[in-house]
Amino acid sequence: MTNVFPPNAALTSPAGLTSPAGLTPSPSHGHEQVVFCQDRQSGLRAIIAIYSTALGPALGGTRFYPYPDEDAALADVLNLSRAMAYKNALAGLDHGGGKAVIIGDPATHKSEALLRAYGRFIESLAGRYITACDIGTYSEDMDIIARESGHVTGRTVPNGGAGDSSVLTAFGVFQGMRAAAEHRWGSPSLDGRLVGVEGVGKVGRRLVTLLAEAGASAVVCDVDPAAVTRVVAAHPGVEVAASRAELLAREIDVYAPCALGGALDDDTVMGLRAGIVCGGANNQLAHPGIEKLLADRGILYAPDYLVNAGGVIQVSDELGGFNFERAQGRAGQIFGTTRQIFALADTEGVPPAVAADRLAERRMSEVGRLRGIWLGG
């Protein structure tokens, strides 16, 4: 039922699925463990990828998505798990990076039996991987998975959880955007700025609210008309772009990709009329070199796994007994970390994405090595 293969197994990646600094999965990326999970009766087909446990148990959400094939699912989970290791390191958490994907349409394939079968596989890893919500999964799903495993976070409030992690994800993106505004324009204020938000689901919708409260204007687009309708109902002043192309053609101050990954490809960057890119989507860089192209065009990029770490900060806090004020305070530190990344990038003459990778790798190396100190007993 479970197949574990080593990091040197042959891995392939479809175009458009990338990890920090636009890296594509390869055998050299050194995932510690990749597990294929299958339960024929419930229809479960899942992959759990653990990139690193250098800083602690791997923490990352479960994505439920109708991938076209297993290769696409594998490429995505490898990218996402690596990004989680870097995200958790930069967020100052004592967690490594992991991620899981369930192959299928959550609207038709999700069931109690499937989620509980998945929970059994998580439990079989004995705490090496802790799961939470992601695209296609919700706190209520985590409650069901938790009936089979103790290594689950992101649960509902009545069950001792923190609820929807998109609250602090959007808050962290907003803090990163303020830091980017300060670096670009000399002030962290977003008052009067126009922000193009692509994707107004759980995170994008909340980001629009924060922008409105800060005096910024927003133009939005989403492939789901219902999502756009909800945002406009809450904020009648929001502009709506009929398509992604229309949004990207606008002269905006900030582009905030908050949908799926791969939003920043060559054509998008070359046509982009924004001074800053800062959004909640994971794996925004479509391939290696995009980070340099952004820098060459004078567009300030706030690394995605840095600014969208509020959600993982929230679910991590839940593991010790959730306190919203404490978690929000830690998510607020994304502002300072983003400033640090921009300063490091300027000092070392590299794009911010490269500076972020270096800082994360430094913490994984310097703090992770302490686990090699024998404590006795």
C-alpha positions in Angstrom: 0.0 0.0 0.0 2.9 2.4 0.6 6.0 2.8 -1.6 9.0 4.8 -0.4 11.7 5.6 -2.9 15.1 7.3 -2.4 16.0 10.8 -3.5 18.0 9.5 -6.4 15.0 8.0 -8.1 14.1 9.5 -11.5 11.8 12.5 -11.2 10.2 14.5 -13.9 8.5 17.9 -13.8 6.0 19.4 -16.2 6.6 23.0 -17.2 5.3 25.7 -14.9 5.8 23.9 -11.6 8.7 25.3 -9.6 10.2 25.8 -6.2 12.2 28.6 -4.4 14.1 30.8 -6.9 12.5 28.9 -9.8 14.3 25.6 -9.2 12.9 22.5 -10.9 12.9 19.2 -9.0 15.8 17.0 -9.7 17.5 14.0 -8.0 20.0 16.4 -6.4 17.4 18.2 -4.4 17.7 15.5 -1.8 14.2 14.9 -0.4 14.5 12.7 2.7 11.4 10.7 1.9 8.6 10.5 -0.7 5.7 8.2 0.1 3.0 7.0 -2.4 -0.2 6.1 -0.7 -3.1 4.2 -2.1 -6.4 2.8 -0.7 -8.4 1.3 -3.6 -11.7 1.0 -1.7 -11.9 4.7 -0.8 -10.2 5.8 -4.0 -7.3 7.5 -2.2 -4.2 8.2 -4.2 -1.8 10.5 -2.4 1.8 11.4 -2.3 3.6 12.7 0.9 7.0 14.4 0.4 9.3 15.2 3.2 12.1 17.5 2.0 13.9 18.1 5.3 13.6 17.4 9.1 16.7 19.4 9.9 14.8 21.9 12.0 12.1 19.5 13.3 9.1 17.5 12.1 8.2 18.4 8.5 5.1 20.7 8.5 3.0 21.4 5.4 -0.5 21.2 4.1 -2.4 18.7 2.1 -3.5 19.8 -1.4 -6.5 18.0 -2.9 -6.4 18.7 -6.6 -7.4 17.0 -9.9 -3.9 16.6 -11.4 -3.8 15.4 -15.0 -1.5 12.6 -14.1 0.7 11.2 -11.4 3.8 12.9 -12.8 2.2 16.3 -12.4 1.2 15.5 -8.8 4.7 14.3 -8.0 6.4 17.4 -9.5 4.0 19.7 -7.5 4.5 17.9 -4.2 8.3 17.9 -4.6 8.3 21.7 -5.3 5.9 22.5 -2.5 7.6 20.4 0.1 11.0 22.1 -0.6 9.3 25.5 -0.5 7.9 24.6 2.9 11.3 23.8 4.3 12.5 27.3 3.2 9.3 28.9 4.4 9.5 27.4 7.9 13.1 28.2 8.2 12.6 31.9 7.3 9.6 32.1 9.6 11.8 31.0 12.5 9.8 27.8 13.2 11.3 24.6 14.6 9.9 22.6 11.7 11.2 21.1 8.5 9.4 21.1 5.2 6.9 18.6 3.9 3.8 18.6 1.8 1.2 16.2 0.6 -1.1 16.0 -2.4 -4.3 13.9 -2.9 -5.1 13.3 -6.6 -8.7 13.9 -7.5 -11.5 16.5 -7.6 -12.4 17.3 -4.0 -15.9 18.2 -5.1 -16.5 14.6 -6.2 -13.8 12.4 -4.7 -13.6 13.6 -1.1 -15.2 11.3 1.5 -14.9 10.4 5.1 -13.4 7.0 4.2 -10.8 8.6 1.9 -9.7 11.2 4.4 -9.5 8.7 7.2 -7.5 6.3 5.0 -5.1 9.2 4.3 -4.9 9.9 8.1 -3.7 6.3 8.6 -0.8 6.9 6.2 0.2 10.1 8.0 0.1 8.2 11.3 2.4 5.5 9.8 5.1 8.2 9.5 5.3 8.4 13.3 5.4 12.2 13.5 7.9 12.9 10.7 5.2 14.8 8.9 2.5 17.0 10.3 -0.3 18.0 7.9 -2.7 21.0 7.7 -5.0 22.6 5.1 -4.2 23.7 1.6 -6.0 24.1 -1.7 -9.0 21.8 -1.7 -8.9 20.9 2.0 -10.4 22.7 5.0 -10.4 22.7 8.8 -13.3 20.3 8.8 -11.3 17.8 6.7 -8.5 18.1 9.2 -10.9 17.1 12.0 -11.7 13.9 10.1 -8.0 13.1 9.3 -7.3 13.7 13.0 -9.6 10.8 13.9 -6.8 8.5 12.5 -3.7 10.5 13.3 -2.3 12.7 16.0 -0.1 14.6 13.6 -2.7 17.1 12.3 -3.1 20.8 12.7 -5.3 23.5 11.2 -8.4 22.1 12.9 -11.7 23.8 13.6 -12.1 26.0 16.7 -14.5 23.6 18.5 -11.9 20.9 18.2 -9.1 23.0 19.7 -7.8 24.4 16.4 -7.2 27.8 15.1 -9.6 27.6 12.2 -9.0 29.1 8.8 -5.3 29.7 8.3 -5.9 32.1 5.4 -6.5 34.9 8.0 -2.8 35.1 8.9 -1.6 34.1 5.4 -3.2 37.3 4.1 -2.0 39.3 7.0 1.6 38.2 6.3 1.4 39.0 2.6 0.1 42.4 3.6 3.1 42.9 5.9 5.5 41.9 3.1 3.8 44.3 0.8 4.3 47.1 3.2 8.0 46.3 3.5 8.3 46.2 -0.3 6.5 49.6 -0.5 9.0 51.0 2.0 11.9 49.7 0.0 10.6 50.9 -3.3 8.9 54.2 -2.4 10.4 55.1 1.0 7.2 54.6 3.0 5.4 51.4 4.1 2.0 53.1 3.5 -0.2 51.6 0.7 -2.6 54.5 0.9 -3.5 55.5 -2.7 -1.7 52.6 -4.3 -3.4 50.4 -6.9 -3.0 46.6 -6.3 -3.9 44.0 -8.9 -5.0 40.8 -7.1 -5.1 37.7 -9.2 -7.2 35.1 -7.4 -9.7 36.1 -4.7 -10.2 32.9 -2.9 -9.5 32.3 0.7 -6.3 34.4 0.8 -6.9 37.0 -2.0 -10.3 37.9 -0.6 -8.9 38.7 2.8 -6.0 40.6 1.3 -8.4 42.9 -0.6 -10.0 43.7 2.8 -6.7 44.6 4.4 -5.8 46.7 1.4 -9.1 48.6 1.6 -8.6 49.2 5.3 -5.1 50.7 4.4 -6.6 53.1 1.8 -5.4 51.2 -1.2 -7.5 50.4 -4.3 -7.7 47.0 -5.9 -8.5 45.5 -9.3 -9.2 41.8 -9.2 -9.7 38.8 -11.4 -10.5 35.1 -10.8 -11.5 32.1 -12.9 -14.4 31.6 -10.5 -17.1 34.3 -11.1 -18.6 33.5 -7.7 -15.4 34.5 -5.9 -15.3 37.8 -7.7 -19.0 38.4 -6.8 -18.3 37.8 -3.1 -15.4 40.4 -3.1 -17.4 43.0 -5.0 -20.3 42.6 -2.6 -18.0 43.2 0.4 -16.1 46.0 -1.3 -18.2 47.8 -4.0 -15.3 50.0 -5.0 -13.2 47.1 -6.2 -12.6 47.1 -10.0 -13.0 43.8 -11.9 -10.7 42.7 -14.8 -12.4 40.4 -17.2 -9.3 38.3 -17.6 -5.8 37.8 -16.3 -4.5 39.4 -19.4 -6.6 42.5 -18.8 -5.4 42.8 -15.2 -1.7 42.4 -16.2 -2.1 45.1 -18.9 -3.2 47.6 -16.3 -0.7 50.1 -14.9 -0.7 49.0 -11.3 1.6 49.7 -8.4 1.6 46.1 -7.0 0.8 42.8 -8.7 -0.4 40.2 -6.1 -0.6 36.7 -7.5 -2.8 34.7 -5.1 -3.9 31.8 -7.3 -1.9 28.7 -8.3 1.8 28.7 -9.0 3.8 29.6 -12.1 2.3 33.0 -12.4 5.5 34.7 -13.3 6.8 33.5 -16.6 8.8 35.3 -19.3 5.8 36.8 -21.1 4.1 37.9 -17.9 7.3 39.6 -16.5 8.1 41.3 -19.8 4.6 42.8 -20.0 4.1 43.6 -16.3 3.5 47.2 -15.5 3.9 47.0 -11.7 6.7 48.2 -9.5 6.3 45.4 -7.0 5.3 41.7 -7.0 4.0 40.4 -3.7 1.3 37.8 -3.4 0.0 34.7 -1.6 0.5 32.1 -4.3 3.1 29.4 -3.8 5.9 28.8 -6.3 5.3 31.9 -8.4 8.5 31.7 -10.5 7.8 29.6 -13.5 11.4 28.6 -14.1 15.0 29.4 -13.1 16.1 32.9 -14.2 12.8 34.6 -13.7 14.1 36.2 -10.5 16.9 37.8 -12.5 14.5 39.0 -15.2 12.3 40.7 -12.6 15.4 42.4 -11.1 16.6 43.5 -14.6 13.3 45.1 -15.3 13.4 47.0 -12.0 10.5 45.0 -10.5 10.9 44.4 -6.8 9.9 40.8 -6.0 8.9 39.8 -2.4 9.7 36.0 -2.3 6.4 34.1 -2.1 7.5 31.6 0.6 8.6 34.5 2.8 5.5 36.6 2.7 2.9 33.9 2.7 4.2 32.2 5.8 1.5 33.6 8.0 -0.6 30.4 7.5 2.1 28.0 8.6 2.9 30.3 11.5 -0.8 30.0 12.6 -1.0 26.2 12.3 2.4 25.8 14.0 1.2 27.9 17.0 -1.9 25.6 17.2 0.4 22.6 18.1 1.2 24.2 21.4 -2.3 25.5 22.2 -3.4 28.3 19.9 -3.2 31.9 20.9 -4.2 34.3 18.1 -2.4 37.3 19.5 0.8 35.4 19.8 0.5 33.9 16.3 -0.4 37.3 14.8 2.6 38.9 16.5 4.9 36.3 14.9 3.3 36.8 11.5 3.8 40.5 11.9 7.5 39.8 11.9 7.3 39.0 8.2 7.6 42.8 7.7 11.0 42.9 9.4 12.2 39.7 7.7 11.2 41.0 4.3 13.2 44.2 5.0 16.1 42.1 5.9 15.9 40.1 2.7 15.8 43.3 0.6 18.8 44.7 2.5 20.8 41.5 2.0 19.9 41.4 -1.7 21.2 44.9 -2.1 24.4 44.2 -0.2 25.2 41.0 -2.0 24.0 42.2 -5.4 21.6 39.4 -5.9 17.8 39.2 -6.5 15.7 39.0 -3.4 14.7 35.4 -4.2 18.3 34.4 -4.0 18.9 36.3 -0.8 15.9 34.6 0.8 17.2 31.1 -0.2 20.6 31.9 1.3 19.1 33.1 4.6 16.9 30.1 4.9 19.7 27.7 4.0 21.9 29.4 6.6 19.4 28.8 9.4 18.8 25.2 8.3 22.5 24.6 8.4 23.4 26.5 11.6 20.5 25.4 13.7 19.9 22.0 12.1 23.5 20.9 13.0 22.7 21.3 16.7 20.7 18.1 16.4 24.0 16.3 16.0 25.0 17.3 19.6 24.4 14.3 21.8 22.4 15.1 24.8 22.8 11.8 26.6 20.1 10.0 28.6 
